[in-house]
Amino acid sequence: MIVTDPMTDPQYKRLAKHLTKTRKTLWQACQDLNMDVDGVDYYEFDKYALQCTHCDIWGTNHVPDLDDNPICVTCLQIVGM
C-alpha cells in the first residue's frame, strides 16, 4: 500500500492555476510541478478546477450541462441550452 501525504489548499490552487486554459492531463500537470499525482483527491480537486467534457479545457467557471457534466462557457455558447 502506498501512503501519500494529502495535498494542501495552496497545492491544489497551484495545480489548478497550472491546468487552467490547457488540455493537459492531471498527470502531466503534476509532473510539471513535481507533485505526486497519487496525493490528489479528485473529489477535493473539483472545488478548484474542472475539465470541460466537450473540449477538454480546464477552467474554474464551468457549469453543468443537461446531463450534469461540466461544460465551459465557450462550449455552452456554441451548443446552447
C-alpha positions as a printed Julia matrix, in Angstrom:
81×3 Matrix{Float64}:
   0.0    0.0     0.0
   1.33   3.41   -0.97
   0.93   6.08    1.68
   0.96   9.62    0.32
   0.61  12.92    2.07
  -2.67  14.64    1.26
  -2.32  17.78   -0.78
  -2.93  21.12    0.88
  -5.11  24.01   -0.27
  -2.17  26.01   -1.73
  -1.02  22.95   -3.68
  -4.49  22.45   -5.17
  -4.63  26.14   -6.11
  -1.2   25.94   -7.74
  -2.22  22.82   -9.67
  -5.5   24.41  -10.78
  -3.69  27.54  -11.95
  -1.25  25.41  -13.96
  -4.1   23.46  -15.62
  -6.44  26.38  -16.36
  -6.9   27.05  -20.1
  -4.95  23.91  -21.09
  -5.79  20.39  -22.22
  -3.08  18.8   -20.11
  -3.8   15.69  -18.15
  -3.66  15.8   -14.38
  -0.63  13.51  -14.54
   1.21  15.9   -16.91
   0.5   18.89  -14.68
   1.69  17.04  -11.59
   4.88  16.07  -13.42
   5.45  19.71  -14.47
   5.07  20.87  -10.86
   6.95  17.95   -9.27
   3.85  16.85   -7.35
   2.75  13.31   -6.58
  -0.36  12.55   -8.62
  -1.28   9.83   -6.1
  -1.74  12.55   -3.48
  -4.53  14.24   -5.46
  -8.02  13.71   -4.09
 -10.16  14.1    -7.23
 -13.31  15.0    -5.31
 -11.42  17.69   -3.42
  -9.75  18.98   -6.6
 -13.16  19.5    -8.26
 -13.57  22.52   -5.97
 -10.61  24.21   -7.68
 -10.88  23.29  -11.39
 -12.95  21.16  -13.74
 -12.32  19.84  -17.24
 -14.93  20.59  -19.9
 -16.48  17.35  -21.17
 -16.88  18.85  -24.65
 -13.48  20.46  -25.41
 -11.3   19.13  -22.53
 -10.17  22.62  -21.48
  -9.59  23.04  -17.73
 -11.2   26.02  -16.02
 -12.87  27.42  -12.95
 -16.12  28.75  -14.41
 -17.69  25.57  -15.79
 -21.42  24.95  -15.46
 -23.32  21.66  -15.63
 -24.94  20.79  -18.96
 -28.26  18.94  -19.23
 -26.54  15.68  -18.25
 -24.77  17.31  -15.25
 -21.37  17.18  -16.97
 -19.12  20.24  -16.56
 -19.07  22.44  -19.64
 -17.12  25.65  -20.24
 -18.79  28.94  -21.12
 -17.48  28.84  -24.71
 -18.96  25.41  -25.39
 -22.16  26.49  -23.67
 -22.47  29.39  -26.13
 -21.74  27.14  -29.11
 -24.04  24.3   -28.12
 -26.65  26.44  -26.39
 -29.17  25.21  -23.86
